[in-house]
Amino acid sequence: MLNIGTVGLSAMGLVLTVAVFVAAKRIYTRVPLLFLSPLLVVPAALVLILSTTGVTYGEYLVGAKWISHLLGPATVAFAIPIYKNLPLLRKYALEIGLSAVLGSATALLSSVLPALWLHLSPETATSLAPRSVTTPVAMDISRSIGGVPTMTAVFVIVTALVGVMAGPAVIRWLQIRTPVARGALFGTGAHAAGTARAFEFGDVEGTVASLSMIAAAGATLVLTPVLWPLIGG
Protein backbone atom coordinates (compact mmCIF):
# COMPACT_ATOMS: atom_id res chain seq x y z
CA MET A 1 0.00 0.00 0.00
CA LEU A 2 1.32 3.40 -0.94
CA ASN A 3 1.76 5.76 1.99
CA ILE A 4 0.37 8.98 0.57
CA GLY A 5 -0.64 12.01 2.65
CA THR A 6 -3.96 13.77 2.32
CA VAL A 7 -2.54 16.48 0.07
CA GLY A 8 -0.84 13.89 -2.07
CA LEU A 9 -4.06 11.89 -2.38
CA SER A 10 -6.01 14.97 -3.44
CA ALA A 11 -3.52 15.77 -6.15
CA MET A 12 -3.05 12.16 -7.18
CA GLY A 13 -6.69 11.38 -7.96
CA LEU A 14 -7.28 14.57 -9.89
CA VAL A 15 -4.01 14.62 -11.84
CA LEU A 16 -4.15 10.92 -12.61
CA THR A 17 -7.66 11.12 -14.06
CA VAL A 18 -6.89 14.16 -16.19
CA ALA A 19 -3.58 12.73 -17.42
CA VAL A 20 -5.13 9.40 -18.39
CA PHE A 21 -7.98 11.14 -20.19
CA VAL A 22 -5.67 13.47 -22.13
CA ALA A 23 -3.49 10.54 -23.18
CA ALA A 24 -6.51 8.45 -24.21
CA LYS A 25 -8.00 11.37 -26.15
CA ARG A 26 -4.77 11.89 -28.11
CA ILE A 27 -4.58 8.21 -28.96
CA TYR A 28 -8.21 8.13 -30.10
CA THR A 29 -7.71 11.27 -32.21
CA ARG A 30 -4.85 9.61 -34.07
CA VAL A 31 -6.43 6.15 -34.23
CA PRO A 32 -10.24 6.60 -34.10
CA LEU A 33 -11.18 3.00 -33.41
CA LEU A 34 -14.14 2.29 -31.14
CA PHE A 35 -12.23 0.07 -28.72
CA LEU A 36 -9.78 2.96 -28.19
CA SER A 37 -12.54 5.36 -27.17
CA PRO A 38 -11.74 7.27 -23.95
CA LEU A 39 -15.06 5.99 -22.62
CA LEU A 40 -13.49 2.53 -22.55
CA VAL A 41 -9.80 3.24 -22.17
CA VAL A 42 -9.92 5.69 -19.23
CA PRO A 43 -11.91 3.52 -16.77
CA ALA A 44 -9.90 0.42 -17.72
CA ALA A 45 -6.59 2.25 -17.34
CA LEU A 46 -7.56 3.72 -13.96
CA VAL A 47 -8.66 0.32 -12.64
CA LEU A 48 -5.38 -1.20 -13.80
CA ILE A 49 -3.29 1.57 -12.24
CA LEU A 50 -5.10 1.47 -8.89
CA SER A 51 -5.01 -2.32 -8.67
CA THR A 52 -1.30 -2.53 -9.45
CA THR A 53 -0.23 0.32 -7.15
CA GLY A 54 -2.40 -0.74 -4.21
CA VAL A 55 -4.19 2.61 -4.00
CA THR A 56 -7.77 2.05 -2.84
CA TYR A 57 -10.78 3.57 -4.57
CA GLY A 58 -11.44 5.68 -1.46
CA GLU A 59 -7.93 7.14 -1.59
CA TYR A 60 -8.25 7.83 -5.30
CA LEU A 61 -11.65 9.47 -4.79
CA VAL A 62 -10.21 12.07 -2.39
CA GLY A 63 -9.00 14.03 -5.40
CA ALA A 64 -11.09 12.58 -8.20
CA LYS A 65 -14.35 13.59 -6.50
CA TRP A 66 -13.76 17.17 -7.65
CA ILE A 67 -14.27 16.04 -11.22
CA SER A 68 -17.64 14.57 -10.22
CA HIS A 69 -18.56 17.85 -8.55
CA LEU A 70 -18.13 19.57 -11.92
CA LEU A 71 -20.98 17.53 -13.39
CA GLY A 72 -23.49 19.95 -11.87
CA PRO A 73 -22.07 23.06 -13.60
CA ALA A 74 -21.72 20.96 -16.76
CA THR A 75 -25.48 20.42 -16.73
CA VAL A 76 -26.07 24.18 -16.57
CA ALA A 77 -23.69 24.60 -19.52
CA PHE A 78 -26.25 22.79 -21.71
CA ALA A 79 -27.94 26.18 -22.04
CA ILE A 80 -25.11 27.34 -24.30
CA PRO A 81 -25.81 25.10 -27.33
CA ILE A 82 -29.52 25.81 -26.96
CA TYR A 83 -28.89 29.57 -27.11
CA LYS A 84 -26.45 29.30 -30.00
CA ASN A 85 -28.82 27.18 -32.06
CA LEU A 86 -32.16 28.79 -31.31
CA PRO A 87 -33.06 29.24 -35.02
CA LEU A 88 -32.47 25.53 -35.70
CA LEU A 89 -34.33 24.59 -32.52
CA ARG A 90 -37.33 26.70 -33.52
CA LYS A 91 -37.38 25.20 -37.01
CA TYR A 92 -37.28 21.59 -35.85
CA ALA A 93 -38.80 21.94 -32.37
CA LEU A 94 -41.58 19.44 -33.05
CA GLU A 95 -39.27 16.78 -34.48
CA ILE A 96 -36.70 17.16 -31.72
CA GLY A 97 -39.33 17.29 -28.98
CA LEU A 98 -41.21 14.21 -30.17
CA SER A 99 -38.04 12.18 -30.65
CA ALA A 100 -36.86 13.15 -27.16
CA VAL A 101 -40.14 12.22 -25.44
CA LEU A 102 -40.71 8.97 -27.33
CA GLY A 103 -37.04 7.98 -27.15
CA SER A 104 -36.83 8.68 -23.43
CA ALA A 105 -40.01 6.73 -22.68
CA THR A 106 -38.81 3.81 -24.78
CA ALA A 107 -35.40 3.84 -23.09
CA LEU A 108 -36.95 3.89 -19.62
CA LEU A 109 -39.37 1.05 -20.36
CA SER A 110 -36.81 -1.06 -22.21
CA SER A 111 -34.45 -0.72 -19.24
CA VAL A 112 -36.72 -1.34 -16.27
CA LEU A 113 -39.13 -3.95 -17.63
CA PRO A 114 -36.42 -6.47 -18.63
CA ALA A 115 -34.66 -5.83 -15.30
CA LEU A 116 -37.86 -6.65 -13.41
CA TRP A 117 -38.56 -9.66 -15.62
CA LEU A 118 -35.06 -11.00 -14.91
CA HIS A 119 -35.58 -10.36 -11.18
CA LEU A 120 -32.55 -8.11 -10.91
CA SER A 121 -32.03 -6.35 -7.59
CA PRO A 122 -34.04 -3.14 -6.98
CA GLU A 123 -30.78 -1.16 -6.87
CA THR A 124 -29.81 -2.47 -10.32
CA ALA A 125 -33.22 -1.73 -11.81
CA THR A 126 -33.30 1.81 -10.48
CA SER A 127 -29.71 2.43 -11.54
CA LEU A 128 -30.49 1.15 -15.03
CA ALA A 129 -33.59 3.29 -15.55
CA PRO A 130 -31.94 6.60 -16.58
CA ARG A 131 -29.17 5.01 -18.68
CA SER A 132 -30.09 6.86 -21.88
CA VAL A 133 -29.36 10.41 -20.80
CA THR A 134 -26.10 12.22 -20.31
CA THR A 135 -24.13 11.29 -17.19
CA PRO A 136 -24.76 14.26 -14.82
CA VAL A 137 -28.52 14.12 -15.34
CA ALA A 138 -28.61 10.32 -15.22
CA MET A 139 -26.75 10.22 -11.91
CA ASP A 140 -29.10 12.77 -10.34
CA ILE A 141 -32.17 10.86 -11.53
CA SER A 142 -30.70 7.60 -10.25
CA ARG A 143 -30.07 9.12 -6.84
CA SER A 144 -33.61 10.53 -6.66
CA ILE A 145 -35.28 7.13 -7.27
CA GLY A 146 -32.98 5.14 -5.01
CA GLY A 147 -30.40 3.93 -7.51
CA VAL A 148 -26.62 3.84 -7.29
CA PRO A 149 -25.23 6.81 -9.27
CA THR A 150 -21.84 5.20 -9.92
CA MET A 151 -23.58 2.12 -11.31
CA THR A 152 -25.75 4.36 -13.46
CA ALA A 153 -22.64 6.03 -14.89
CA VAL A 154 -21.42 2.62 -16.07
CA PHE A 155 -24.76 1.90 -17.74
CA VAL A 156 -24.62 5.31 -19.42
CA ILE A 157 -21.19 4.53 -20.87
CA VAL A 158 -22.32 1.13 -22.14
CA THR A 159 -25.42 2.68 -23.71
CA ALA A 160 -23.31 5.34 -25.43
CA LEU A 161 -20.91 2.78 -26.87
CA VAL A 162 -23.72 0.56 -28.13
CA GLY A 163 -25.43 3.58 -29.65
CA VAL A 164 -22.29 4.74 -31.41
CA MET A 165 -21.68 1.24 -32.76
CA ALA A 166 -25.25 0.49 -33.82
CA GLY A 167 -26.19 3.98 -35.05
CA PRO A 168 -24.63 3.81 -38.53
CA ALA A 169 -26.09 0.33 -39.10
CA VAL A 170 -29.56 1.52 -38.06
CA ILE A 171 -29.25 4.51 -40.40
CA ARG A 172 -28.39 2.22 -43.32
CA TRP A 173 -31.04 -0.37 -42.45
CA LEU A 174 -33.85 2.16 -42.07
CA GLN A 175 -32.48 4.33 -44.90
CA ILE A 176 -32.52 7.47 -42.75
CA ARG A 177 -31.43 10.19 -45.16
CA THR A 178 -32.31 13.52 -43.53
CA PRO A 179 -29.66 15.20 -41.34
CA VAL A 180 -32.26 16.08 -38.69
CA ALA A 181 -33.39 12.47 -38.29
CA ARG A 182 -29.83 11.19 -38.11
CA GLY A 183 -28.92 13.79 -35.51
CA ALA A 184 -32.00 13.05 -33.41
CA LEU A 185 -31.18 9.34 -33.50
CA PHE A 186 -27.65 9.83 -32.19
CA GLY A 187 -28.49 12.53 -29.65
CA THR A 188 -31.46 10.74 -28.14
CA GLY A 189 -29.98 7.25 -28.24
CA ALA A 190 -26.33 7.79 -27.38
CA HIS A 191 -26.18 11.27 -25.74
CA ALA A 192 -22.70 12.89 -25.66
CA ALA A 193 -20.81 10.12 -27.45
CA GLY A 194 -23.57 9.98 -30.04
CA THR A 195 -23.37 13.72 -30.54
CA ALA A 196 -19.65 13.46 -31.25
CA ARG A 197 -20.37 10.67 -33.73
CA ALA A 198 -23.15 12.74 -35.36
CA PHE A 199 -20.71 15.58 -36.09
CA GLU A 200 -18.76 13.11 -38.21
CA PHE A 201 -21.81 12.95 -40.49
CA GLY A 202 -22.20 16.73 -40.69
CA ASP A 203 -22.71 19.98 -38.80
CA VAL A 204 -26.50 19.78 -38.94
CA GLU A 205 -26.48 16.21 -37.63
CA GLY A 206 -24.17 17.17 -34.79
CA THR A 207 -26.14 20.28 -33.84
CA VAL A 208 -29.46 18.44 -33.85
CA ALA A 209 -27.88 15.61 -31.84
CA SER A 210 -26.71 18.12 -29.25
CA LEU A 211 -30.17 19.64 -28.95
CA SER A 212 -31.80 16.20 -28.89
CA MET A 213 -29.48 15.09 -26.10
CA ILE A 214 -30.54 18.08 -24.00
CA ALA A 215 -34.22 17.57 -24.83
CA ALA A 216 -33.98 13.89 -23.92
CA ALA A 217 -32.44 14.78 -20.57
CA GLY A 218 -35.32 17.15 -19.86
CA ALA A 219 -37.90 14.61 -21.00
CA THR A 220 -36.40 11.91 -18.81
CA LEU A 221 -36.43 14.23 -15.80
CA VAL A 222 -40.16 14.73 -16.32
CA LEU A 223 -41.09 11.18 -17.33
CA THR A 224 -39.18 9.27 -14.66
CA PRO A 225 -41.21 10.48 -11.66
CA VAL A 226 -44.39 9.72 -13.64
CA LEU A 227 -43.52 6.30 -15.06
CA TRP A 228 -41.31 4.92 -12.30
CA PRO A 229 -44.09 4.41 -9.72
CA LEU A 230 -46.12 2.57 -12.39
CA ILE A 231 -43.42 0.18 -13.59
CA GLY A 232 -40.97 -0.23 -10.77
CA GLY A 233 -41.83 1.90 -7.78
C-alpha positions in Angstrom: 0.0 0.0 0.0 1.3 3.4 -0.9 1.8 5.8 2.0 0.4 9.0 0.6 -0.6 12.0 2.6 -4.0 13.8 2.3 -2.5 16.5 0.1 -0.8 13.9 -2.1 -4.1 11.9 -2.4 -6.0 15.0 -3.4 -3.5 15.8 -6.2 -3.1 12.2 -7.2 -6.7 11.4 -8.0 -7.3 14.6 -9.9 -4.0 14.6 -11.8 -4.1 10.9 -12.6 -7.7 11.1 -14.1 -6.9 14.2 -16.2 -3.6 12.7 -17.4 -5.1 9.4 -18.4 -8.0 11.1 -20.2 -5.7 13.5 -22.1 -3.5 10.5 -23.2 -6.5 8.5 -24.2 -8.0 11.4 -26.2 -4.8 11.9 -28.1 -4.6 8.2 -29.0 -8.2 8.1 -30.1 -7.7 11.3 -32.2 -4.9 9.6 -34.1 -6.4 6.1 -34.2 -10.2 6.6 -34.1 -11.2 3.0 -33.4 -14.1 2.3 -31.1 -12.2 0.1 -28.7 -9.8 3.0 -28.2 -12.5 5.4 -27.2 -11.7 7.3 -24.0 -15.1 6.0 -22.6 -13.5 2.5 -22.6 -9.8 3.2 -22.2 -9.9 5.7 -19.2 -11.9 3.5 -16.8 -9.9 0.4 -17.7 -6.6 2.2 -17.3 -7.6 3.7 -14.0 -8.7 0.3 -12.6 -5.4 -1.2 -13.8 -3.3 1.6 -12.2 -5.1 1.5 -8.9 -5.0 -2.3 -8.7 -1.3 -2.5 -9.5 -0.2 0.3 -7.2 -2.4 -0.7 -4.2 -4.2 2.6 -4.0 -7.8 2.1 -2.8 -10.8 3.6 -4.6 -11.4 5.7 -1.5 -7.9 7.1 -1.6 -8.2 7.8 -5.3 -11.7 9.5 -4.8 -10.2 12.1 -2.4 -9.0 14.0 -5.4 -11.1 12.6 -8.2 -14.3 13.6 -6.5 -13.8 17.2 -7.7 -14.3 16.0 -11.2 -17.6 14.6 -10.2 -18.6 17.8 -8.6 -18.1 19.6 -11.9 -21.0 17.5 -13.4 -23.5 20.0 -11.9 -22.1 23.1 -13.6 -21.7 21.0 -16.8 -25.5 20.4 -16.7 -26.1 24.2 -16.6 -23.7 24.6 -19.5 -26.2 22.8 -21.7 -27.9 26.2 -22.0 -25.1 27.3 -24.3 -25.8 25.1 -27.3 -29.5 25.8 -27.0 -28.9 29.6 -27.1 -26.4 29.3 -30.0 -28.8 27.2 -32.1 -32.2 28.8 -31.3 -33.1 29.2 -35.0 -32.5 25.5 -35.7 -34.3 24.6 -32.5 -37.3 26.7 -33.5 -37.4 25.2 -37.0 -37.3 21.6 -35.8 -38.8 21.9 -32.4 -41.6 19.4 -33.0 -39.3 16.8 -34.5 -36.7 17.2 -31.7 -39.3 17.3 -29.0 -41.2 14.2 -30.2 -38.0 12.2 -30.7 -36.9 13.1 -27.2 -40.1 12.2 -25.4 -40.7 9.0 -27.3 -37.0 8.0 -27.1 -36.8 8.7 -23.4 -40.0 6.7 -22.7 -38.8 3.8 -24.8 -35.4 3.8 -23.1 -36.9 3.9 -19.6 -39.4 1.1 -20.4 -36.8 -1.1 -22.2 -34.5 -0.7 -19.2 -36.7 -1.3 -16.3 -39.1 -4.0 -17.6 -36.4 -6.5 -18.6 -34.7 -5.8 -15.3 -37.9 -6.6 -13.4 -38.6 -9.7 -15.6 -35.1 -11.0 -14.9 -35.6 -10.4 -11.2 -32.6 -8.1 -10.9 -32.0 -6.4 -7.6 -34.0 -3.1 -7.0 -30.8 -1.2 -6.9 -29.8 -2.5 -10.3 -33.2 -1.7 -11.8 -33.3 1.8 -10.5 -29.7 2.4 -11.5 -30.5 1.2 -15.0 -33.6 3.3 -15.5 -31.9 6.6 -16.6 -29.2 5.0 -18.7 -30.1 6.9 -21.9 -29.4 10.4 -20.8 -26.1 12.2 -20.3 -24.1 11.3 -17.2 -24.8 14.3 -14.8 -28.5 14.1 -15.3 -28.6 10.3 -15.2 -26.8 10.2 -11.9 -29.1 12.8 -10.3 -32.2 10.9 -11.5 -30.7 7.6 -10.3 -30.1 9.1 -6.8 -33.6 10.5 -6.7 -35.3 7.1 -7.3 -33.0 5.1 -5.0 -30.4 3.9 -7.5 -26.6 3.8 -7.3 -25.2 6.8 -9.3 -21.8 5.2 -9.9 -23.6 2.1 -11.3 -25.8 4.4 -13.5 -22.6 6.0 -14.9 -21.4 2.6 -16.1 -24.8 1.9 -17.7 -24.6 5.3 -19.4 -21.2 4.5 -20.9 -22.3 1.1 -22.1 -25.4 2.7 -23.7 -23.3 5.3 -25.4 -20.9 2.8 -26.9 -23.7 0.6 -28.1 -25.4 3.6 -29.7 -22.3 4.7 -31.4 -21.7 1.2 -32.8 -25.2 0.5 -33.8 -26.2 4.0 -35.0 -24.6 3.8 -38.5 -26.1 0.3 -39.1 -29.6 1.5 -38.1 -29.3 4.5 -40.4 -28.4 2.2 -43.3 -31.0 -0.4 -42.4 -33.9 2.2 -42.1 -32.5 4.3 -44.9 -32.5 7.5 -42.7 -31.4 10.2 -45.2 -32.3 13.5 -43.5 -29.7 15.2 -41.3 -32.3 16.1 -38.7 -33.4 12.5 -38.3 -29.8 11.2 -38.1 -28.9 13.8 -35.5 -32.0 13.0 -33.4 -31.2 9.3 -33.5 -27.6 9.8 -32.2 -28.5 12.5 -29.6 -31.5 10.7 -28.1 -30.0 7.3 -28.2 -26.3 7.8 -27.4 -26.2 11.3 -25.7 -22.7 12.9 -25.7 -20.8 10.1 -27.4 -23.6 10.0 -30.0 -23.4 13.7 -30.5 -19.7 13.5 -31.2 -20.4 10.7 -33.7 -23.1 12.7 -35.4 -20.7 15.6 -36.1 -18.8 13.1 -38.2 -21.8 13.0 -40.5 -22.2 16.7 -40.7 -22.7 20.0 -38.8 -26.5 19.8 -38.9 -26.5 16.2 -37.6 -24.2 17.2 -34.8 -26.1 20.3 -33.8 -29.5 18.4 -33.8 -27.9 15.6 -31.8 -26.7 18.1 -29.2 -30.2 19.6 -29.0 -31.8 16.2 -28.9 -29.5 15.1 -26.1 -30.5 18.1 -24.0 -34.2 17.6 -24.8 -34.0 13.9 -23.9 -32.4 14.8 -20.6 -35.3 17.1 -19.9 -37.9 14.6 -21.0 -36.4 11.9 -18.8 -36.4 14.2 -15.8 -40.2 14.7 -16.3 -41.1 11.2 -17.3 -39.2 9.3 -14.7 -41.2 10.5 -11.7 -44.4 9.7 -13.6 -43.5 6.3 -15.1 -41.3 4.9 -12.3 -44.1 4.4 -9.7 -46.1 2.6 -12.4 -43.4 0.2 -13.6 -41.0 -0.2 -10.8 -41.8 1.9 -7.8 
